Amino acid sequence: MKIHIPTPLRTYTGGLETVSISGATVDGVFQQLTVTYPELKPHLFTPEGKLRSFVNVYLNDDDIRYLEGKQDTAVTDTDELTIIPSIAGGINL
Amino acid sequence: MPTAIEEIVLPKLSNDEIARYSRHLILPEVGMEGQQKLKAAKVLCVGTGGLGAPLAMYLAAAGVGTIGLVDFDTVDASNLQRQIIHSTATVGKLKVDSAEIMLKGLNPFLNVVKHNTMLTSANALEILKDYDVIADGTDNFQTRYLVNDACVLLNKPNAYGSIFRFEGQASVFGTKEGPCYRCLYPEPPPPGLVPSCAEGGVLGILPGFVGVIQATETIKLILGIGEPLIGRLLLVDALGMGFRTLKLRKNSECPVCGPNPTVTELIDYDQFCGIAPPSKVGPLEVARDKAVGDHPVVDGIPQITVEELKRKLDAKEDIFVLDVREPHEYQIANLGAPLVPVGEVERRVGELAAQKNREIVVHCRSGARSQKAALVLKQAGFTNVSNLAGGILAWADKIDPSMPKY
């Protein structure tokens, strides 16, 4: 399935905006993502393996925090994951 | 949908105003009553920079009666690549004064209220309370959380916009039924994890794009028309010209806007964001990244001045200068030093093995990234690493005025 990588994290995916990763659940896909692009791991996950709180993950248009299965939600190849980090640019950006 | 303007006696429009706003008046969705609501409205623009510039200008054009401006900064030439409310003639002026000139020139019927101050927990409630809609165009996480919390506490809608390089986000927070900023991001990123403007850069048009979206949302809220972005996050990708909308939900456990709030007054946002308190003047991100040092040693790394580096180079001392900027910056100006971008230093430390016990001076554009790189080298066992305070900008300032500054 496709994962949309936000600009600040694209240096860790060789500049790619979209990457294709397979997995059966959201969590499975993320595990595979950090295996393929290990430099992403500390930016997405705490050392204990929890998703960092200033990073939001959307499965299609839904925030996974509000899905019943959360990270264990099953995914298909046509689903898309989007990672949204907080950004703050305004006056000086 | 309900309008942001409470039921009051709406102000009359003069013949001149009617002529000016004719294209609004002939729209059924606006009409006389809508234009009067705009005239009655008071909108606070927090920040008169990249986002605030187009935002305030379109609100003025639309006939918003009172626009408040919050900014403590002065106009710099590098702002003019995107902050179109300012001009070459106003470089050096206070941004609020500069903005007022443009806004009044566009619409003399406008009442401009200038708040030449940094927004803090001590003054935010007092400043925000008299406005109907708040438009957040700030550039740092502390103020975003501050504005969000103040809007929820005061029950004011917050037309939010933010940008980074080529991407933007927009939403409306702070309404009773909708989520707030903390529902989306309960905690800020630790300092240094998300690059600041000086390191990130931005395509000039991008804040123009997102600022006008914020103005649109503000006007929709005032008029009570359309579907404001309450409960939705608009993502803008300028390079792909893609727009996506994601669903935002009110977090039932939100400490600010939830049914059991634990944040019932404004807090210390610097502490919340893990940042040392900002200096009284100057852009906040300088203090945040600890770029400028009068201190000879910062976090165990000696800070060396450009004069000292010049002296060492002239005396042909055995030093190794390392440039940690990006390749495209090297092309603008450089000191002829080998280049290893800051994000690659840790990985490429092996290439520098021969320099392990030599004196190394690390430099970047302004001294922030080079400090980070110096720490990485120190941790990798390099024994004699200093940071060039002020970076290549200071070199261009004090040693080589023919060198371009960027």
Interface residues (C-beta under 8 A of the other chain):
Chain A: P6 T7 P8 T11 E17 H43 R52 S53 F54 N56 Y58 D61 D62 D63 Y66 T82 I84 P85 S86 I87 A88 G89 G90 I91 N92 L93
Chain B: G47 T48 G49 G50 L51 G52 D71 D73 D136 G137 T138 D139 N140 F141 R144 G161 S162 I163 F164 R165 F166 E167 Q169 L184 Y185 P186 E187 P188 P189 L193 V194 P195 S196 C197 G200 V202 P207 L233 L235 G240 R244 T245 L246 K247 L248 R249 P283 E285 G343
